[in-house]
Amino acid sequence: MRAVLGFFSSLALGLMIAAILVIGATSVMNNPTAQSPISGTLLDYVSVVIGLGIGLVIAVVGRISWSELPRRVAHFVLRHASRLRLIAWAAVFVVIIIYF
């Protein structure tokens, strides 16, 4: 739960910073003699959210201890071998039922 809250708080902070940048840029770039009714910069909020999300995912992936990962996976497989064998048999039977 802590990781989820951290993700959304970082996302909200990034959106606030992007909004501040857009407000600052539009006040500087607004020109009363402009020919178009909409002057200044426009921000695509979907792109901002996607960029912030990708940045946060990269930060989370960077915190993974990759040298310790194979040992943890092997320990998990050994600890849950019987359960994994039952899941494998269930998958085989489901594939047979779907195939025929």
C-alpha positions as CSV (number, residue, x, y, z in Angstrom):
1,M,0.0,0.0,0.0
2,R,2.9,2.3,0.7
3,A,4.3,1.9,-2.8
4,V,0.9,2.7,-4.3
5,L,0.5,5.9,-2.2
6,G,4.1,6.9,-3.1
7,F,3.3,6.4,-6.8
8,F,0.2,8.5,-6.7
9,S,1.8,11.2,-4.6
10,S,4.7,11.5,-7.0
11,L,2.3,11.6,-9.9
12,A,0.3,14.4,-8.3
13,L,3.5,16.3,-7.6
14,G,4.6,16.0,-11.2
15,L,1.2,17.2,-12.5
16,M,1.3,20.2,-10.2
17,I,4.8,21.1,-11.4
18,A,3.7,20.7,-15.0
19,A,0.6,22.9,-14.4
20,I,2.8,25.6,-12.8
21,L,5.1,25.5,-15.8
22,V,2.2,25.8,-18.2
23,I,0.7,28.7,-16.2
24,G,4.0,30.4,-16.2
25,A,4.6,29.9,-19.9
26,T,1.1,31.1,-20.9
27,S,1.4,34.3,-18.9
28,V,4.7,35.2,-20.6
29,M,3.6,34.2,-24.1
30,N,0.2,35.8,-24.1
31,N,0.3,38.7,-26.4
32,P,-2.7,41.1,-26.6
33,T,-1.9,41.8,-30.3
34,A,-1.9,38.1,-31.3
35,Q,-3.9,37.1,-34.3
36,S,-5.3,33.9,-32.9
37,P,-7.8,33.9,-30.1
38,I,-5.8,31.2,-28.2
39,S,-2.2,32.2,-27.7
40,G,0.4,30.6,-25.5
41,T,1.4,27.0,-25.0
42,L,-0.9,24.1,-24.5
43,L,-0.1,21.1,-22.4
44,D,-1.2,17.6,-23.3
45,Y,-2.1,16.1,-19.9
46,V,-2.2,12.5,-21.2
47,S,1.4,12.8,-22.3
48,V,2.4,14.3,-19.0
49,V,0.8,11.5,-17.0
50,I,2.3,8.8,-19.3
51,G,5.7,10.4,-19.0
52,L,5.5,10.6,-15.2
53,G,4.2,7.0,-15.0
54,I,7.1,5.7,-17.1
55,G,9.6,7.7,-15.0
56,L,8.2,6.2,-11.9
57,V,8.3,2.7,-13.3
58,I,12.0,3.2,-14.3
59,A,12.7,4.4,-10.7
60,V,11.0,1.4,-9.2
61,V,12.8,-1.0,-11.6
62,G,16.1,0.6,-10.7
63,R,15.5,-0.2,-7.0
64,I,15.3,-4.0,-7.7
65,S,18.3,-6.0,-6.5
66,W,18.9,-8.0,-9.7
67,S,21.8,-10.0,-8.3
68,E,19.5,-11.4,-5.6
69,L,16.5,-12.2,-7.8
70,P,17.5,-15.7,-9.1
71,R,18.1,-16.9,-5.5
72,R,14.7,-15.6,-4.4
73,V,13.0,-17.2,-7.4
74,A,14.6,-20.6,-6.7
75,H,13.7,-20.4,-3.1
76,F,10.1,-19.6,-4.0
77,V,9.9,-22.5,-6.5
78,L,11.3,-25.0,-3.9
79,R,9.0,-23.7,-1.2
80,H,5.9,-24.0,-3.4
81,A,6.8,-27.0,-5.6
82,S,3.7,-29.0,-4.8
83,R,1.3,-26.1,-5.4
84,L,3.1,-25.2,-8.7
85,R,2.8,-28.8,-9.8
86,L,-1.0,-28.7,-9.2
87,I,-1.3,-25.5,-11.1
88,A,0.7,-27.0,-14.0
89,W,-1.6,-30.0,-14.1
90,A,-4.7,-27.7,-14.0
91,A,-3.2,-25.7,-17.0
92,V,-2.6,-28.9,-18.9
93,F,-6.2,-30.1,-18.4
94,V,-7.7,-26.6,-19.3
95,V,-5.6,-26.6,-22.5
96,I,-6.9,-30.1,-23.3
97,I,-10.5,-29.1,-22.7
98,I,-10.2,-26.0,-24.8
99,Y,-8.4,-27.8,-27.6
100,F,-10.9,-30.5,-27.9
